[in-house]
Amino acid sequence: MKATIITIGDEILIGQIVDTNSVSIAKHLNTAGIVVREKISIGDDRTQIIQTVENALAGSEVTVVTGGLGPTKDDITKKTLAEMFHCEMRYDEQVAEHVEKMLAERGIGFNELNRSQAMVPACCTVLFNAHGTAPGMWFERDGHVIVSLPGVPFEMEHLMEDEVMPRLKAHFALRQIVHRTMITAGLAESMLAERIEAWENALPPYLKLAYLPNPGAVRLRLSAYEVEGESVAREIESQFEALRKIIPHNILGFETATMQEVVHEILTRRGLTLAVAESCTGGSIAARFTAMPGASAYFKGGIVAYWNQTKELLLGISRDTIARYGVVSEQIVRKMAEGVRHEADAHYGIATTGIAGPSGGTPELPVGSVWIAVSSPERTVSRLIHVNGDRNKVIHKAGTAAIALLEEELLTEKTARYNP
């Protein structure tokens, strides 16, 4: 069974807000065994809404629409769907009572604009929105279902859980979709594909393999669509067990484990310790590790060495070295990693120094330039990365890259020999 997701709103198209609704809806549908055929974002335009919904009806049994259900003139989805399904608008007393009560609790008057929220197409089934003023709507045509939901994410989420999914499961005879993801590291995507080619070619035809590369890792997802779930799940586990024999040293875990969770597991299992020295990332790397239960087994501490004097006093970097190379440099980040490892008496040290922005960049080192380093008893490695995005994104991506560099070092043959 196929589905189309349509998000409506000019604010999505101009990048004013991020479309999180389609991600959540897709997860709900996939879990129930409904394959999402396409996701489309369109503006608040009557002709475009009609054309897009009609196209969705032609290719999908289920269409879920979000957005454009507010009380203002720019929200036209409700009236457009009524026109498309050739029905009049009617006043729903239950919706009106709910809206009036909700607004009264907020100290807001029940004016004509708010009253319009109770106007719904006469040909739809109203889906009660306990968390907002815009009700959801359920339409049917020739065995196909069209659901229209408000664009406010938490309202949409409650309606999907409380109203839409139970109705879809009752309306259609649904089969399952099964996904299972293995996390690998230490092999680039092309090398991994070459190593497991024979295994991939021998997969049953109903299992589909996807390569999902991330910084420092490649996720392998096996999927089966519209199947009997239990037997297929067993087959997927059997296939991954066969894969484990082919790349035994490159499998880190399953599903959605983050990079820090993967490193957390390796450090704990091997009895290794870690300390971090952060400049531009401002302690966010330390926060990622200490947020995980059990981090005290390996995490010795962190230093946010933002000022040059802090680098001198706590990491042992001389003033002359900083003056000679500049604080955002390979030489400084390497000394930071070595210094924190030595001061904390840890097996590994991570360090970052860079320009998070929005100011401070130069032609040689623009905003988003970050040096990262990892130090171990055997060697220190460093890397210059360039990150796009605002300050928060630079900090987050730089932290992820630094943890990924540590993970690479943990998987080297030297590390395995040092502490098997």
N, C-alpha and C positions, 0 to 999 in steps of 0.2 A: 504494500500500500504506500502511495506517494503523498507528500505534502509540500505545500509552498508557504513560505513565510513572507509577509509583506509588512514593512514598517513605513509609516506615513508621517511626514513632517519636514518642512523646509529646514528646520534647525538641525536635522541629521545630515542633510545634503551639504550644508555650508560648514559642517564641522563644529557647530556650536555645542552639540552634545554627542556622546558616544552611544551607538546602538548596542546596548547590552541585552535588550529584550529578545532579539532573534537568537542569541546564544542560549539563553535560558529556555526559550520555547523549543529549540532544536533538541536540547537535552531531554526535555519531557517527552517529546514525540519519539525520539530514538529509544528511550527506555521502554516505551509501550510497543515497540515494533513497527513504528511508522517511519519510513525513509524520507528524509527531507530532500526533495528534488532540487529546490532552489530557494535562495533568500534574496529579496529585492527591496531596495529602499527607494521611495518616490516622494515627490513633493505634494503639497496640499493643492492638488489640481484635479478638478472634477473629471475631465476627459481621461487623464492619466490613470486615475483610480479605477474607473470603469474598464479601461482597456487592460490594465494589469490584472484585475480580479477575473475578468473574462478569460484571459490567457491562462491564469492559474487553474480555473475550473476545467479547462480543456485538457490539462495534463496531470492534475492531482485530484485525489478523492477528498483531501482535506486542505483547506486554505485558512491560515490564521493571520489576521490583520491586526496591527496595533497602531494607535495614534489617531489624532483628529477627532476625539470625542468630547472635547471641552465645550464650555458654554459660549465661547466667543465666535465671531464671524469667520475667523480663519480656520476653525475646526469644522470641516465639511463632510467628514467620512460618513456620519450617520444619515444625513439627507441624501448623499450620493448613493449609498447602498439601498435606501428606500426607493429611489428613482430607478435604480438598476433592477430591482426585484418587482417593480410596478405595484407598489403598495403605498397607502396613505400613512401619515404619521398619526399616532394616537397618544393620549395622555395617560400615563401609567400611575395610578394613585399610590401604589406601594413604593415605587421609586420616589415619587414626590414627597411622601411622608418621611422616607429615610433621609433624603437630601435636606429637607427642612429641619429635621431633628439634628443632623450632623452639623449644619451651619449654626444652629442655635447654640450648640455646645461650644462653638468657637466664637460666639458673639457676632456672627455675620448675618445680615438681613437676607430674607428669602425674596429676592427681586426677580424681575422677569427673565434675566439671563440665567439665574440659577434654576428658575422654574422650567426653563427649556430643557434641562437635563432629564426631566421626566417625559419628554416627548420621544417616543420610540417608533420604529417602523411596525406597522400592524402585522406584518407577515413574519416577524422574528419571534423567537423565544428569548425572553429577557433573562440574563444571567445576573443574579443579585451580586452587587459589589459592596461587601460589608465594610470596605476600607476606603471608599471614595464616593464621589457623587455621580460618576459616569458609569452606567450599567454596561455589562457586556451583552453581546447579541449573537444569537445562533440562528443561521439561515440554512435551509436545505433546498437543493435543486437537483433533480434527476439522480438521486443517490449520492450526491456530493454535499459536503458540509463546508460552510463558510462561517468562521467565528471572528467577530470584531471585538477587540479588547482595548481598554484605555492604555495610553502610552506611559503612564507613570509606572516605573518598574515594580514597586512593591504591590501596587494594585493588580497589575497584570499577573504577577507571580501567584498571588492568592487565588485569582480567578482560574488560572491554569490548574492549580492543585485542587481547588474545591469544586469547580464547576465543569471545566472543559474536559480534563482527562477522564473523570468518571463517566461523562456522557459519551466520549469517543469510544471508550472501552465497551460500553453497553450497546453502542450503535453499530460498531463493526466487529467482525470476527478477526481479531488481531493475532499475528504470529510474532515471534520475538526477533530482536536484533541483538547479536552478541558481539561485544568488543572486549579484547584483552590486549594490554600493552606491556611490552618488556622494555626496560631501560638498559641500553648498552653504552659503554664508554671505552676509549682507548683505540678505536678504529674509526677513521673518517668514513663518511657515507659510502663513497665509491669502493673503499677497501672492504668495508663490511659487506656490501652487496656482492663483491667478488668472492669473499670467503664463504658466504652462505648460499651461493647461486644454486647448487645442486639441491639443497634443502628446499629452497623457494620453488624450484621447478617441480618438485615432487608433492607440493601441497595439494590437497583435494580441491577440485574446481570451485566448490562453494565457499572456500576460504580466500579472502582477499588480503594481501599484505601491503601495508603502507609504511614508508620510511618518513619519520618525522624528526629532522635534525634540530637540535638545540645547542646552545653554547656548551661545549664539552661533552655532549651526549647525543646519541641517536636513539630515538624511540621506535620500536617495531610494533605496529598494531596489526593484529589479526582480527578480521571482521567477517561475520556471516549475517546475511540479511534474510528476514522472513523464514525462520527455521524453527525446528523444535529445540528449544534452548538448552535443555539439560544434556542431551547427547552431544551437541555441538560444543558445549563448554568443556566436556571431557576430552573431545578431540583436540581442541585448542591447547589444553594443558599438555596433552601427549606430544603435540608438535613442538611446544616450547621446551619440553624435556629433551627431545631429540636435538634441538638447537643448543641447549646447554652443553651437550657433549662436543659440539663443534667449536664454540667460543666460550669455554668455561671460565676464562679469566677476564671476560669483558662484560659480564652480566651484573648489573648493579641492583636491580629490583624490578618492581612491576608498577603499572598504572601511573599515577601523577606525582611521584616523589620529586621534590624540588632538589636542586643541586646541593643545597646545604644539608638536606636530609640524607642524600647519598654519601656525602663526605662524613657526616655524623656517624653513619653506620660503619664506614671504613675505619675511621679513627677509633671508634669504640671497640670494634672487633680486633684490631691490631694492637691496641694498648698504646696508641700514639697520643701526643699532646700538641696543643695549638695555642698560639698567642697572636694578636693582631695589632698592627700600628696603622692608624687611619688618619688621613688628612682630609681630602675632599669628600670622602664618604661619611665622615662625621660620626662614626660609631655604629653605622647601620649594619656592617658585617658582623660585629660582635653581637648586636641585637638579634640577628637571624639565628645565630648558634644558641645563644642563651635562652631563646624562646622555646627551644626543644627540650623536653624532659630527658634527663640523663646527660646533659651537656657538661655537668660538673666532673664527669669521668675523664674528660680530655681538655676542656677549655680552661686555660690558665689565667687569661685576662686580656685586656685590651687597653691601648693608649690612643686617645684622640690627640694627635700631635699637630694641632692647627697652627700654632705660632712657631716661628723659627727657634725661639728660645726653648720651647718644649722639646723640639727635636734634639737640641743640644743637651738639655738637662736630663731627659728621660731615655733617650735613645743613643746618646754618645756620639752624635754627629757634630763635627767641629764647625765652628763659624766660618772658617776659611773654605771648607768643602762646600758649604751652602752658597757662599759668595762666588765661588769659582764656577759651579755648575748650574746654579739656580735651583729653587726649591722644587720645581716641576721638571725633574730630569731622571734619567735612568740611574745615574750614580746615587742620587739621594734615595730613590725608592728601594734600591738594593740595600743600602745601609740601614734604612728603616726596618726592612724585613729581617736583616741579620741582627740588628740591635734589639728588637723586641724578642726575637727567639733567644738571644743570649741573656737578656735581662730577666726573662720569665723562666729560663731553663726549660724551654719547650723543644719538642722534636721539630716543629714547623712554625714558621712565622710568615704571616701575610702582611703586605703593605700596599697602600694606595696614596698617590699624590697627583693632583690634577686641577683642572679648571672647570668647575661645575656651572659657572655662569650666574646670571646672564652677562656679566661684564668680566674683564680680566684677561680676555683672549688677546693673542698677538698673531701676526701673519705666520710665524713659525709654529706657534702653539695656540690654535683657535679654541674657542669654548667647546668643551666636550673632549679635549685631549686629556687622557689619564694614563699615567704610568702605574703598572701593577707589578708586584714581585712576590715570589715565594722563596723562602730560604729553608734548607734542610741541613743536616750535618754533612751531607755530601756535596751540595752545590746550591747556588742561588740562581734562579731564572727570573727574567723580567720581560715585560712586553708593553709596548705603547699601543693603546687603543684609541679610537675616535668614535665618540658616541653622539648621536643626534637626539634632539629633544630638549625639553625645559630642564631646569635645575634638578627637580625630583627624578626625572627619567635618567639623567646623567648619573646621579648618585646610585640609583637602583641598578642600572645596567653595569656600571663600573664594579659594584659589589658582586654582582653575579659573575662577571668575567674573572674577578680575582679568585672567587671560590672555585670556578671552573679550572683555573690554572693550578690551584692546589690539587684538585681532583686528578688532573693530568699527571702531576708529579707523583701522587700516591699510586698511580697505576704503572709507573715505569718499572723496568726490570731492576734498576738500582734500588728503588724503594723496597721492592718485594724482597730483595736480597738482604737489605739492611734490617728489615723487620717483617718477616714472613707472616 
